Every structure is written in C-alpha cells, then in structure tokens.
Amino acid sequence: MYHPHIHCIIPGGGLAPNFNRFIQPKKKFFIHVKVLAKKFRGKFLYYLKKMNKNNELQFTGNIKYLQNADKFQELIDSLYTIPWNVYSKPVFKNPNQTMKYLGNYTHRVAISNHRIVTVENDKVTFKWKDYKNGSKQKLMTLDVFEFIRRFLLHVLPFKFVKIRHYGILSNRNRLKSIQLCKKLITLRTGKIHPKIELLSSYQLIEKMIEIDIRLCPHCKKGNMLPKQYQYLSLVDSS
C-alpha cells in the first residue's frame, strides 16, 4: 500500500525568545495527538489548495478529473472529514537509541539484499514482517515489474530534501545554538556537560549502534581490513 508519511523528532525544550535561558516542559508531555493531527491536516490541505490555485499541481491519468475545480474541492472537503493519524512516542532514553531510530529510516533502502530470497522466472520472492499478526516473518512473491514499481515508490522526487532541520537544529544556527543551550543548561542545573570523547569512525559507529562494522558479514569471526587504492593519474599522450 502506498503510504507516504513523515517522521519528526522534537527536542525536549528550547531557547527563550530573548535567548537568555533554556526552557524545558514541566511535564513529560508534548501535545495531544488528536490536536496535532487536526493541525497537520489543516496546514497540509491549506498549502495543497494554495498550490492548486497557483497551478503548481498536475493531474494526469486516473486523477485527471481533478483538473475540474469542483471535483478538486470535493476531494478537499472529503479529506477534511477523514481523521488523520499522528503517532507519538516517548522520548529516547539516550543518544544511542536516537541514532538507532534515525538509522532505520534515513540511510537504508526500501529493501535490503538479505530479505530477497529468490529471483527467477520473472518473479521476486522476499521476506516481510506481518505486524498485524505478531510480526511473523512471511514470504511474498511478486512479478518483477510490480516489485520494481513498489521499490521505486521509495525514490524521492528530484531535489526533494530527505532530512530537514529546524529551530535550534537548523543547519545555519545549529553549532551556535547547541553551544548556547549547553551553557544555559549548565548555569541552571550546575551540571557540567561532559566533553565529547574523541573516537575513531569505527569506535563511534560501534558505540552508537552496537555493531562492529569491521566484523566479516559472512563468517562472523574475522575482521575486515581497509584497503587503500592508488589511482593512476591520466597522462596526455597525444
């Protein structure tokens, strides 16, 4: 099923408007999911209507009928009546869990090689988890073109930014904002933020996701060694 959605991680606090203190919520509660769902629905449909008004949307194929203004408005009206879903989880226990969560969604392809069981006779068989049935692992076989079609649904549109940062984590202000947050938290609590331990890339990955990337994925015993290549320089012999 085509299921476009977004994942958001929200810091447990932020800078005051005058940047003189760090504000944390009094309770471990952000906002009611039903309120957030209605707000998101309103904003999404508002900008969808705005894009249609500015002729920024293209309706072709099975949805060509939406070129008609009345039909488009009927769609918008129906979407306002449907409850939208927002799923909210508690805060992460530590940075390692945050990295694990992000890694599952930001730097993985739609399906990994180990899930593909067979590719033969123009059919692809792969493993999948049935979350509605106790996360039982099952097999599914698809025509190769249907498999490719579903895979390409996960390819982002041209120039679409996969990960966006806002507020104190925005790319432009992140370094200064985080340093200021640490300083203000230290002044308020008296606790000095520990210095970041300098680790190698291997050690950092192992500490964050508890996986030794040097371990051979086949025998699970030996260690893989990095190999450097000396590329040949091109010489114009003309």
C-alpha positions in Angstrom: 0.0 0.0 0.0 1.3 3.4 -0.9 1.8 5.1 2.4 3.6 8.5 2.3 4.4 9.8 5.8 7.0 11.8 7.8 8.9 11.1 11.0 9.7 14.0 13.3 12.0 14.2 16.3 11.3 17.1 18.6 13.8 18.3 21.3 12.6 18.3 24.9 13.0 22.1 25.3 14.3 25.2 23.5 15.7 28.6 23.8 13.6 31.5 25.2 12.8 34.3 22.6 15.5 36.5 24.1 18.0 33.6 24.2 18.7 34.1 27.9 17.5 30.8 29.2 16.7 27.2 28.1 13.1 26.3 28.6 12.1 22.7 29.4 8.5 21.4 29.7 7.2 21.0 33.3 5.7 17.6 32.4 6.9 14.9 30.1 4.1 15.6 27.6 4.3 17.4 24.3 0.8 17.8 22.8 -2.3 15.6 22.4 -2.0 13.5 19.2 -5.6 14.4 18.1 -4.9 18.1 18.3 -1.6 17.6 16.4 -3.4 15.5 13.8 -6.0 18.2 13.1 -3.4 20.9 13.0 -1.3 18.9 10.5 -4.3 18.2 8.4 -5.3 21.8 8.3 -1.8 23.0 7.3 -1.4 20.3 4.7 -4.7 20.9 3.0 -4.2 24.7 3.1 -1.0 24.5 1.2 -2.4 21.9 -1.2 -5.2 24.3 -2.1 -2.7 27.1 -2.5 -0.5 25.1 -4.8 -3.6 24.2 -6.9 -4.6 27.8 -7.1 -1.1 28.7 -8.4 -1.2 25.9 -11.0 1.6 24.1 -9.3 -0.1 20.7 -9.4 -0.5 18.3 -12.3 -3.4 15.9 -12.5 -2.9 13.1 -15.1 -4.1 9.6 -15.7 -6.7 8.3 -13.2 -6.8 11.6 -11.3 -7.1 13.8 -14.4 -10.7 14.6 -13.3 -9.2 16.8 -10.5 -8.4 19.4 -13.1 -12.1 20.4 -12.6 -12.3 22.9 -9.8 -15.5 21.5 -8.4 -14.0 17.9 -8.3 -10.9 19.2 -6.6 -12.9 20.9 -4.0 -14.9 17.8 -3.4 -11.7 15.9 -2.7 -10.5 18.6 -0.3 -13.9 18.6 1.5 -13.7 14.8 1.9 -10.2 14.9 3.2 -11.3 17.3 5.9 -13.8 14.8 7.2 -11.3 11.9 7.4 -9.4 11.6 10.8 -5.6 11.9 10.1 -3.2 9.8 12.1 -0.4 11.0 14.3 1.6 8.5 16.4 3.6 9.9 19.2 6.3 8.0 21.2 8.0 8.8 24.5 11.5 10.5 24.5 14.5 8.4 23.7 16.5 7.1 26.7 19.9 8.1 25.4 21.7 9.3 22.2 22.4 5.7 21.1 18.7 4.9 20.8 18.2 8.1 18.8 20.9 7.0 16.4 19.4 3.6 16.0 16.0 5.1 15.3 17.3 7.5 12.8 19.4 4.9 11.1 16.4 2.7 10.4 14.8 5.4 8.3 17.4 7.8 7.0 20.2 5.7 5.5 18.5 2.5 4.4 17.0 1.5 1.1 13.4 0.2 0.8 14.5 -3.4 1.0 17.9 -4.9 1.8 19.6 -7.8 0.0 19.2 -10.3 2.8 15.4 -10.1 2.5 15.4 -11.1 -1.1 15.1 -14.9 -1.2 14.9 -15.8 -5.0 14.8 -14.0 -8.3 13.8 -16.4 -11.1 11.3 -16.8 -13.9 10.5 -13.0 -13.8 9.4 -13.4 -10.2 10.9 -12.0 -7.0 10.3 -13.7 -3.6 11.2 -11.8 -0.5 10.7 -11.8 3.3 8.4 -9.4 5.1 7.0 -9.0 8.6 3.3 -9.2 9.2 3.0 -6.6 12.0 -0.8 -7.3 12.2 0.0 -10.9 13.1 2.6 -10.7 15.8 5.4 -9.6 13.5 5.6 -13.0 11.9 8.0 -13.4 9.1 6.4 -14.4 5.8 7.2 -14.7 2.1 5.8 -12.7 -0.7 6.2 -13.3 -4.5 5.7 -10.5 -7.0 6.1 -10.1 -10.7 9.5 -8.5 -11.3 7.9 -5.3 -12.8 5.5 -5.0 -9.8 8.5 -5.4 -7.5 10.4 -2.7 -9.3 7.3 -0.4 -9.3 6.9 -0.8 -5.5 10.6 -0.2 -5.0 10.6 3.0 -7.0 7.8 4.4 -4.8 10.5 4.9 -2.2 12.7 7.0 -4.6 12.3 10.7 -3.6 11.4 13.3 -6.3 14.1 15.3 -7.9 15.6 17.9 -5.5 13.4 16.7 -2.6 15.3 17.1 0.7 15.1 13.9 2.7 16.0 15.3 6.1 15.2 18.8 7.2 16.3 20.6 10.4 14.5 23.5 12.1 14.9 25.8 15.1 18.0 25.2 17.3 18.9 22.3 15.0 18.7 24.2 11.7 21.9 23.9 9.6 22.6 27.6 9.7 22.3 28.0 13.5 23.0 24.5 14.9 26.6 25.0 16.2 26.0 28.3 18.0 22.5 27.2 19.3 23.7 23.9 20.8 26.7 25.6 22.4 24.4 28.2 23.9 21.9 25.5 25.1 24.7 23.6 26.9 25.9 26.8 28.5 22.4 27.8 29.7 21.6 24.3 31.0 24.9 24.3 32.9 24.1 27.7 34.5 20.6 26.5 35.5 21.5 23.0 36.8 25.1 23.4 37.8 25.9 20.2 35.9 28.8 20.5 33.5 28.2 18.8 30.2 30.8 16.1 29.6 33.3 16.6 26.9 32.8 14.5 23.8 35.2 11.6 23.7 37.3 11.6 20.6 36.7 8.2 18.9 37.7 6.7 15.5 34.9 6.3 13.0 34.8 2.5 13.8 34.6 3.1 17.5 31.9 5.8 17.1 29.7 3.5 15.0 30.2 0.6 17.3 29.3 2.7 20.4 26.2 4.2 18.8 24.6 1.2 17.1 26.5 -1.6 18.9 27.6 -3.1 15.6 31.2 -3.8 14.7 31.4 -2.9 11.0 34.9 -4.5 10.8 33.4 -7.9 11.5 33.2 -10.1 8.4 29.5 -10.4 7.5 29.9 -13.9 6.2 32.0 -15.9 8.7 31.1 -13.5 11.7 34.6 -14.2 13.1 37.3 -12.5 11.1 37.9 -8.7 10.8 37.8 -6.9 7.5 40.7 -4.5 6.8 40.5 -1.2 5.0 42.4 -1.2 1.7 43.7 1.9 0.0 43.8 2.2 -3.7 46.4 4.3 -5.5 44.6 5.7 -8.6 46.6 6.1 -11.7 47.0 9.7 -13.0 46.0 10.3 -16.5 48.7 11.3 -18.9 48.0 13.1 -22.2 49.9 11.1 -24.8 48.6 12.9 -27.8 
